[in-house]
Amino acid sequence: MAGRAITVSVGLIATILVLYVVRQAASVFAPLALALFIIALVWPLQRWLQSLMPRLLALAVTMAATVSVGLCFGAAIVWGVGHVWRSLLADAGQYHATYENAVGWLEMRGISVQGLLIEHFDTARMLRIAQHVGGRLDRHADLRDSGPAGG
Protein backbone atom coordinates (compact mmCIF):
# COMPACT_ATOMS: atom_id res chain seq x y z
CA MET A 1 0.00 0.00 0.00
CA ALA A 2 2.82 2.44 0.86
CA GLY A 3 4.52 1.71 -2.46
CA ARG A 4 1.35 2.64 -4.36
CA ALA A 5 0.99 5.90 -2.40
CA ILE A 6 4.58 6.85 -3.21
CA THR A 7 4.04 6.02 -6.90
CA VAL A 8 0.90 8.17 -7.03
CA SER A 9 2.64 11.02 -5.20
CA VAL A 10 5.65 10.92 -7.52
CA GLY A 11 3.34 10.77 -10.55
CA LEU A 12 1.38 13.77 -9.29
CA ILE A 13 4.53 15.77 -8.60
CA ALA A 14 5.93 14.85 -12.02
CA THR A 15 2.68 15.92 -13.71
CA ILE A 16 2.70 19.26 -11.88
CA LEU A 17 6.35 19.84 -12.81
CA VAL A 18 5.73 18.97 -16.46
CA LEU A 19 2.73 21.34 -16.60
CA TYR A 20 4.83 24.08 -14.96
CA VAL A 21 7.65 23.60 -17.46
CA VAL A 22 5.23 23.65 -20.39
CA ARG A 23 3.66 26.86 -19.07
CA GLN A 24 7.05 28.50 -18.59
CA ALA A 25 8.20 27.37 -22.05
CA ALA A 26 5.01 28.48 -23.80
CA SER A 27 7.01 30.95 -25.89
CA VAL A 28 8.82 27.94 -27.35
CA PHE A 29 5.96 25.45 -27.49
CA ALA A 30 3.41 27.79 -29.12
CA PRO A 31 5.47 28.34 -32.31
CA LEU A 32 6.46 24.68 -32.28
CA ALA A 33 2.81 23.63 -32.14
CA LEU A 34 1.99 26.06 -34.96
CA ALA A 35 4.84 24.66 -37.05
CA LEU A 36 3.68 21.09 -36.50
CA PHE A 37 0.13 22.11 -37.43
CA ILE A 38 1.35 23.73 -40.66
CA ILE A 39 3.43 20.65 -41.48
CA ALA A 40 0.37 18.45 -40.95
CA LEU A 41 -1.61 20.66 -43.31
CA VAL A 42 0.91 20.81 -46.17
CA TRP A 43 2.21 17.24 -45.97
CA PRO A 44 -0.56 15.80 -48.21
CA LEU A 45 0.08 18.54 -50.79
CA GLN A 46 3.80 17.81 -50.71
CA ARG A 47 3.27 14.06 -51.20
CA TRP A 48 0.77 14.61 -54.03
CA LEU A 49 3.09 17.06 -55.81
CA GLN A 50 6.03 14.64 -55.45
CA SER A 51 4.05 12.05 -57.34
CA LEU A 52 3.62 14.52 -60.24
CA MET A 53 7.00 16.29 -60.39
CA PRO A 54 10.56 16.08 -59.09
CA ARG A 55 10.99 16.25 -55.33
CA LEU A 56 12.83 19.59 -55.23
CA LEU A 57 10.30 21.30 -57.48
CA ALA A 58 7.44 19.90 -55.38
CA LEU A 59 9.15 21.28 -52.27
CA ALA A 60 9.53 24.70 -53.90
CA VAL A 61 5.86 24.78 -54.91
CA THR A 62 4.77 23.67 -51.43
CA MET A 63 6.95 26.31 -49.76
CA ALA A 64 5.69 29.02 -52.08
CA ALA A 65 2.09 28.06 -51.39
CA THR A 66 2.70 27.94 -47.62
CA VAL A 67 4.41 31.34 -47.58
CA SER A 68 1.66 32.84 -49.75
CA VAL A 69 -1.07 31.60 -47.43
CA GLY A 70 0.90 32.86 -44.42
CA LEU A 71 1.28 36.29 -46.01
CA CYS A 72 -2.44 36.41 -46.81
CA PHE A 73 -3.31 35.60 -43.20
CA GLY A 74 -0.82 38.19 -41.98
CA ALA A 75 -2.27 40.81 -44.31
CA ALA A 76 -5.78 39.98 -43.09
CA ILE A 77 -4.67 40.38 -39.48
CA VAL A 78 -2.96 43.71 -40.19
CA TRP A 79 -6.03 44.94 -42.08
CA GLY A 80 -8.35 43.90 -39.24
CA VAL A 81 -6.22 45.53 -36.55
CA GLY A 82 -5.94 48.68 -38.65
CA HIS A 83 -9.70 48.75 -39.18
CA VAL A 84 -10.36 48.37 -35.44
CA TRP A 85 -7.72 51.02 -34.65
CA ARG A 86 -9.24 53.53 -37.08
CA SER A 87 -12.74 52.94 -35.73
CA LEU A 88 -11.50 53.39 -32.15
CA LEU A 89 -9.86 56.69 -33.03
CA ALA A 90 -12.90 57.84 -35.02
CA ASP A 91 -15.21 57.12 -32.08
CA ALA A 92 -12.89 58.54 -29.40
CA GLY A 93 -15.21 61.51 -28.79
CA GLN A 94 -18.16 59.21 -28.29
CA TYR A 95 -16.18 57.09 -25.81
CA HIS A 96 -15.21 60.21 -23.89
CA ALA A 97 -18.86 61.38 -23.79
CA THR A 98 -19.94 57.95 -22.53
CA TYR A 99 -17.28 58.14 -19.84
CA GLU A 100 -18.45 61.60 -18.79
CA ASN A 101 -22.09 60.44 -18.69
CA ALA A 102 -21.21 57.42 -16.56
CA VAL A 103 -19.25 59.54 -14.09
CA GLY A 104 -22.14 62.04 -13.90
CA TRP A 105 -24.67 59.27 -13.36
CA LEU A 106 -22.59 57.76 -10.54
CA GLU A 107 -22.10 61.16 -8.88
CA MET A 108 -25.87 61.82 -8.98
CA ARG A 109 -26.26 58.69 -6.88
CA GLY A 110 -23.63 59.74 -4.37
CA ILE A 111 -20.79 57.61 -5.71
CA SER A 112 -17.75 59.81 -6.15
CA VAL A 113 -15.40 58.12 -8.57
CA GLN A 114 -14.03 61.19 -10.31
CA GLY A 115 -10.88 61.40 -8.17
CA LEU A 116 -10.23 57.67 -8.32
CA LEU A 117 -10.74 57.50 -12.07
CA ILE A 118 -8.63 60.59 -12.72
CA GLU A 119 -5.75 59.08 -10.75
CA HIS A 120 -5.83 55.77 -12.60
CA PHE A 121 -7.70 56.26 -15.86
CA ASP A 122 -7.70 59.60 -17.62
CA THR A 123 -9.30 59.23 -21.05
CA ALA A 124 -7.43 62.20 -22.51
CA ARG A 125 -4.11 60.69 -21.41
CA MET A 126 -5.14 57.26 -22.72
CA LEU A 127 -6.09 58.78 -26.08
CA ARG A 128 -2.75 60.63 -26.26
CA ILE A 129 -0.93 57.38 -25.55
CA ALA A 130 -3.00 55.55 -28.16
CA GLN A 131 -2.33 58.26 -30.76
CA HIS A 132 1.38 58.22 -29.95
CA VAL A 133 1.56 54.44 -30.31
CA GLY A 134 -0.47 54.58 -33.53
CA GLY A 135 1.82 57.24 -34.95
CA ARG A 136 4.88 55.21 -34.13
CA LEU A 137 3.35 52.10 -35.71
CA ASP A 138 2.52 54.09 -38.84
CA ARG A 139 6.07 55.46 -39.03
CA HIS A 140 7.46 51.95 -38.51
CA ALA A 141 5.26 50.62 -41.31
CA ASP A 142 6.37 53.48 -43.58
CA LEU A 143 10.03 52.75 -42.85
CA ARG A 144 9.52 49.03 -43.46
CA ASP A 145 7.71 49.71 -46.76
CA SER A 146 10.42 52.09 -47.98
CA GLY A 147 13.09 49.43 -47.53
CA PRO A 148 16.56 49.65 -46.00
CA ALA A 149 17.83 52.14 -48.57
CA GLY A 150 14.99 54.56 -47.74
CA GLY A 151 13.46 54.56 -51.19
FIDO-962528 format. One line per 5 residues: number of its first residue (from 1); for each residue x, y, z of N, C-alpha, C. Coordinates in steps of 0.05 Angstrom, whole numbers, padded with zeros to 5 digits, always signed. Atoms other than C-alpha are relative to their C-alpha. Layout:
<pts>
NUM = X Y Z X Y Z X Y Z ~ ...
</pts>
This chain:
<pts>
1 = +00016 -00024 +00000 +00000 +00000 +00000 +00017 +00025 +00000 ~ -00017 -00024 -00001 +00056 +00049 +00017 +00014 +00004 -00026 ~ -00013 -00002 +00026 +00090 +00034 -00049 -00018 +00013 -00021 ~ +00020 -00012 +00018 +00027 +00053 -00087 -00003 +00030 +00006 ~ +00003 -00028 -00008 +00020 +00118 -00048 +00024 +00016 -00009
6 = -00025 -00014 +00009 +00092 +00137 -00064 -00001 +00003 -00030 ~ +00001 -00001 +00029 +00081 +00120 -00138 -00020 +00022 -00009 ~ +00020 -00020 +00007 +00018 +00163 -00141 +00011 +00028 +00006 ~ -00011 -00026 -00008 +00053 +00220 -00104 +00021 +00009 -00020 ~ -00021 -00006 +00019 +00113 +00218 -00150 -00012 +00007 -00027
11 = +00013 -00005 +00025 +00067 +00215 -00211 -00014 +00028 +00000 ~ +00013 -00026 -00002 +00028 +00275 -00186 +00020 +00023 +00000 ~ -00021 -00020 +00000 +00091 +00315 -00172 +00012 +00003 -00028 ~ -00011 -00001 +00027 +00119 +00297 -00240 -00020 +00014 -00020 ~ +00020 -00013 +00017 +00054 +00318 -00274 -00001 +00030 +00005
16 = +00000 -00029 -00006 +00054 +00385 -00238 +00025 +00013 -00011 ~ -00025 -00012 +00010 +00127 +00397 -00256 -00001 +00002 -00031 ~ +00001 +00000 +00029 +00115 +00379 -00329 -00019 +00023 -00009 ~ +00018 -00022 +00007 +00055 +00427 -00332 +00012 +00027 +00005 ~ -00014 -00026 -00006 +00097 +00482 -00299 +00020 +00006 -00022
21 = -00020 -00004 +00020 +00153 +00472 -00349 -00013 +00008 -00027 ~ +00013 -00007 +00025 +00105 +00473 -00408 -00011 +00029 +00001 ~ +00010 -00027 -00003 +00073 +00537 -00381 +00023 +00020 -00003 ~ -00023 -00018 +00001 +00141 +00570 -00372 +00013 +00001 -00028 ~ -00012 +00002 +00027 +00164 +00547 -00441 -00021 +00005 -00022
26 = +00021 -00005 +00020 +00100 +00570 -00476 +00010 +00016 -00024 ~ -00011 -00016 +00023 +00140 +00619 -00518 +00015 -00018 -00020 ~ -00012 +00019 +00018 +00176 +00559 -00547 -00020 -00020 -00011 ~ +00019 +00021 +00009 +00119 +00509 -00550 -00022 +00011 -00018 ~ +00021 -00011 +00017 +00068 +00556 -00582 +00009 +00001 -00030
31 = -00008 +00001 +00028 +00109 +00567 -00646 +00006 -00029 -00010 ~ -00005 +00027 +00008 +00129 +00494 -00646 -00026 -00014 -00007 ~ +00026 +00011 +00006 +00056 +00473 -00643 -00011 +00010 -00026 ~ +00009 -00012 +00025 +00040 +00521 -00699 +00015 -00012 -00024 ~ -00016 +00012 +00021 +00097 +00493 -00741 -00009 -00028 -00006
36 = +00009 +00027 +00004 +00074 +00422 -00730 -00028 -00001 -00013 ~ +00026 -00002 +00013 +00003 +00442 -00749 +00002 +00007 -00029 ~ -00004 -00008 +00028 +00027 +00475 -00813 +00012 -00024 -00016 ~ -00012 +00024 +00013 +00069 +00413 -00830 -00022 -00021 -00005 ~ +00022 +00019 +00004 +00007 +00369 -00819 -00018 +00009 -00022
41 = +00017 -00009 +00021 -00032 +00413 -00866 +00012 -00002 -00028 ~ -00012 +00000 +00026 +00018 +00416 -00923 +00012 -00027 -00008 ~ -00012 +00026 +00006 +00044 +00345 -00919 -00015 -00014 -00023 ~ +00014 +00013 +00022 -00011 +00316 -00964 +00005 +00014 -00027 ~ -00007 -00015 +00025 +00002 +00371 -01016 +00028 -00007 -00010
46 = -00028 +00007 +00007 +00076 +00356 -01014 +00002 -00028 -00012 ~ +00000 +00028 +00010 +00065 +00281 -01024 -00013 -00002 -00027 ~ +00015 +00001 +00026 +00015 +00292 -01081 +00017 +00013 -00022 ~ -00017 -00013 +00020 +00062 +00341 -01116 +00024 -00017 -00007 ~ -00024 +00017 +00005 +00121 +00293 -01109 -00007 -00023 -00019
51 = +00008 +00021 +00019 +00081 +00241 -01147 -00002 +00011 -00028 ~ +00004 -00012 +00027 +00072 +00290 -01205 +00026 +00013 -00011 ~ -00024 -00015 +00009 +00140 +00326 -01208 +00024 -00008 +00018 ~ -00024 +00006 -00016 +00211 +00322 -01182 -00003 +00010 +00029 ~ +00002 -00006 -00028 +00220 +00325 -01107 +00007 +00029 +00007
56 = -00009 -00027 -00006 +00257 +00392 -01105 -00020 +00020 -00010 ~ +00020 -00018 +00011 +00206 +00426 -01150 -00026 -00001 +00017 ~ +00024 +00003 -00016 +00149 +00398 -01108 +00004 +00015 +00027 ~ -00006 -00015 -00025 +00183 +00426 -01045 -00002 +00030 -00005 ~ +00001 -00029 +00006 +00191 +00494 -01078 -00029 +00010 -00003
61 = +00028 -00008 +00003 +00117 +00496 -01098 -00014 -00001 +00027 ~ +00013 +00002 -00026 +00095 +00473 -01029 +00009 +00024 +00018 ~ -00010 -00023 -00016 +00139 +00526 -00995 -00012 +00026 -00010 ~ +00012 -00024 +00011 +00114 +00580 -01042 -00030 +00003 +00008 ~ +00028 +00000 -00007 +00042 +00561 -01028 -00003 +00006 +00030
66 = +00001 -00004 -00029 +00054 +00559 -00952 +00006 +00029 +00007 ~ -00007 -00028 -00005 +00088 +00627 -00952 -00022 +00019 -00009 ~ +00022 -00017 +00010 +00033 +00657 -00995 -00024 +00000 +00018 ~ +00022 +00002 -00018 -00021 +00632 -00949 +00006 +00015 +00026 ~ -00008 -00014 -00025 +00018 +00657 -00888 -00001 +00030 -00004
71 = +00000 -00029 +00005 +00026 +00726 -00920 -00029 +00010 -00003 ~ +00029 -00008 +00002 -00049 +00728 -00936 -00012 +00002 +00027 ~ +00010 -00001 -00027 -00066 +00712 -00864 +00011 +00024 +00015 ~ -00013 -00023 -00012 -00016 +00764 -00840 -00012 +00026 -00009 ~ +00012 -00024 +00011 -00045 +00816 -00886 -00029 +00004 +00010
76 = +00028 -00002 -00011 -00116 +00800 -00862 +00001 +00009 +00029 ~ -00003 -00009 -00027 -00093 +00808 -00790 +00007 +00029 +00002 ~ -00008 -00028 +00000 -00059 +00874 -00804 -00024 +00018 -00008 ~ +00024 -00016 +00009 -00121 +00899 -00842 -00020 +00002 +00023 ~ +00020 +00000 -00021 -00167 +00878 -00785 +00008 +00018 +00024
81 = -00010 -00017 -00022 -00124 +00911 -00731 -00001 +00029 -00008 ~ +00001 -00028 +00009 -00119 +00974 -00773 -00028 +00010 -00001 ~ +00028 -00008 +00002 -00194 +00975 -00784 -00011 +00006 +00028 ~ +00008 -00004 -00028 -00207 +00967 -00709 +00013 +00026 +00011 ~ -00015 -00023 -00010 -00154 +01020 -00693 -00013 +00026 -00011
86 = +00012 -00024 +00012 -00185 +01071 -00742 -00028 +00005 +00012 ~ +00027 -00004 -00011 -00255 +01059 -00715 +00002 +00009 +00029 ~ -00003 -00010 -00027 -00230 +01068 -00643 +00007 +00029 +00000 ~ -00008 -00029 +00001 -00197 +01134 -00661 -00023 +00017 -00010 ~ +00022 -00016 +00010 -00258 +01157 -00700 -00022 +00003 +00021
91 = +00021 -00001 -00020 -00304 +01142 -00642 +00010 +00010 +00028 ~ -00012 -00008 -00026 -00258 +01171 -00588 -00017 +00020 +00014 ~ +00017 -00020 -00012 -00304 +01230 -00576 -00025 -00012 +00013 ~ +00023 +00014 -00010 -00363 +01184 -00566 +00007 -00015 +00026 ~ -00008 +00014 -00024 -00324 +01142 -00516 +00004 +00019 +00023
96 = -00004 -00020 -00021 -00304 +01204 -00478 -00027 +00010 +00011 ~ +00026 -00009 -00009 -00377 +01228 -00476 -00014 -00022 +00017 ~ +00011 +00022 -00015 -00399 +01159 -00451 +00013 -00001 +00028 ~ -00014 -00001 -00025 -00346 +01163 -00397 -00010 +00023 +00018 ~ +00010 -00023 -00015 -00369 +01232 -00376 -00029 -00005 +00010
101 = +00027 +00006 -00008 -00442 +01209 -00374 +00000 -00020 +00023 ~ -00001 +00021 -00021 -00424 +01148 -00331 +00009 +00013 +00026 ~ -00010 -00013 -00024 -00385 +01191 -00282 -00022 +00018 +00012 ~ +00022 -00017 -00009 -00443 +01241 -00278 -00022 -00016 +00013 ~ +00021 +00017 -00011 -00493 +01185 -00267 +00007 -00011 +00027
106 = -00009 +00011 -00026 -00452 +01155 -00211 +00001 +00022 +00021 ~ -00001 -00022 -00019 -00442 +01223 -00178 -00028 +00009 +00009 ~ +00027 -00006 -00007 -00517 +01236 -00180 -00011 -00019 +00022 ~ +00008 +00020 -00019 -00525 +01174 -00138 +00018 -00001 +00025 ~ -00017 -00002 -00024 -00473 +01195 -00087 +00026 -00017 -00001
111 = -00024 +00016 +00003 -00416 +01152 -00114 +00021 +00018 -00014 ~ -00020 -00018 +00011 -00355 +01196 -00123 +00023 -00016 -00010 ~ -00022 +00016 +00012 -00308 +01162 -00171 +00019 +00018 -00017 ~ -00015 -00018 +00017 -00281 +01224 -00206 +00030 +00000 +00008 ~ -00027 -00001 -00009 -00218 +01228 -00163 +00015 -00026 -00005
116 = -00012 +00027 +00004 -00205 +01153 -00166 +00006 -00005 -00030 ~ -00003 +00005 +00028 -00215 +01150 -00241 +00021 +00019 -00012 ~ -00020 -00019 +00010 -00173 +01212 -00254 +00029 -00010 +00007 ~ -00026 +00009 -00008 -00115 +01182 -00215 +00009 -00024 -00017 ~ -00008 +00025 +00013 -00117 +01115 -00252 -00007 -00002 -00029
121 = +00009 +00003 +00027 -00154 +01125 -00317 -00010 +00027 -00010 ~ +00007 -00026 +00011 -00154 +01192 -00352 -00003 -00005 -00031 ~ +00005 +00006 +00028 -00186 +01185 -00421 +00017 +00017 -00019 ~ -00016 -00017 +00017 -00149 +01244 -00450 +00029 -00011 -00002 ~ -00027 +00011 +00000 -00082 +01214 -00428 +00001 -00026 -00016
126 = +00001 +00026 +00014 -00103 +01145 -00454 -00001 +00005 -00031 ~ +00002 -00006 +00029 -00122 +01176 -00522 +00027 +00010 -00010 ~ -00026 -00010 +00008 -00055 +01213 -00525 +00019 -00024 -00003 ~ -00017 +00023 +00002 -00019 +01148 -00511 -00007 -00017 -00025 ~ +00009 +00016 +00023 -00060 +01111 -00563 +00008 +00014 -00026
131 = -00008 -00014 +00024 -00047 +01165 -00615 +00030 -00001 -00004 ~ -00030 +00002 +00002 +00028 +01164 -00599 +00008 -00027 -00010 ~ -00007 +00027 +00008 +00031 +01089 -00606 -00008 -00004 -00029 ~ +00008 +00002 +00028 -00009 +01092 -00671 +00018 +00014 -00019 ~ -00018 -00015 +00017 +00036 +01145 -00699 +00027 -00015 -00003
136 = -00026 +00015 +00002 +00098 +01104 -00683 -00003 -00025 -00017 ~ +00005 +00024 +00017 +00067 +01042 -00714 -00002 +00008 -00030 ~ +00002 -00010 +00028 +00050 +01082 -00777 +00028 +00007 -00011 ~ -00027 -00007 +00009 +00121 +01109 -00781 +00017 -00025 -00004 ~ -00015 +00025 +00003 +00149 +01039 -00770 -00008 -00014 -00026
141 = +00010 +00013 +00024 +00105 +01012 -00826 +00011 +00015 -00025 ~ -00010 -00016 +00023 +00127 +01070 -00872 +00030 -00007 -00004 ~ -00029 +00006 +00003 +00201 +01055 -00857 +00003 -00028 -00011 ~ -00002 +00027 +00010 +00190 +00981 -00869 -00007 -00001 -00030 ~ +00008 +00001 +00028 +00154 +00994 -00935 +00021 +00014 -00019
146 = -00019 -00014 +00017 +00208 +01042 -00960 +00026 -00016 -00003 ~ -00024 +00017 +00004 +00262 +00989 -00951 +00024 +00011 +00015 ~ -00023 -00009 -00015 +00331 +00993 -00920 +00014 +00024 -00012 ~ -00014 -00022 +00012 +00357 +01043 -00971 -00016 +00026 +00002 ~ +00016 -00024 -00003 +00300 +01091 -00955 -00014 +00009 -00025
151 = +00014 -00008 +00024 +00269 +01091 -01024 -00005 -00022 -00017
</pts>
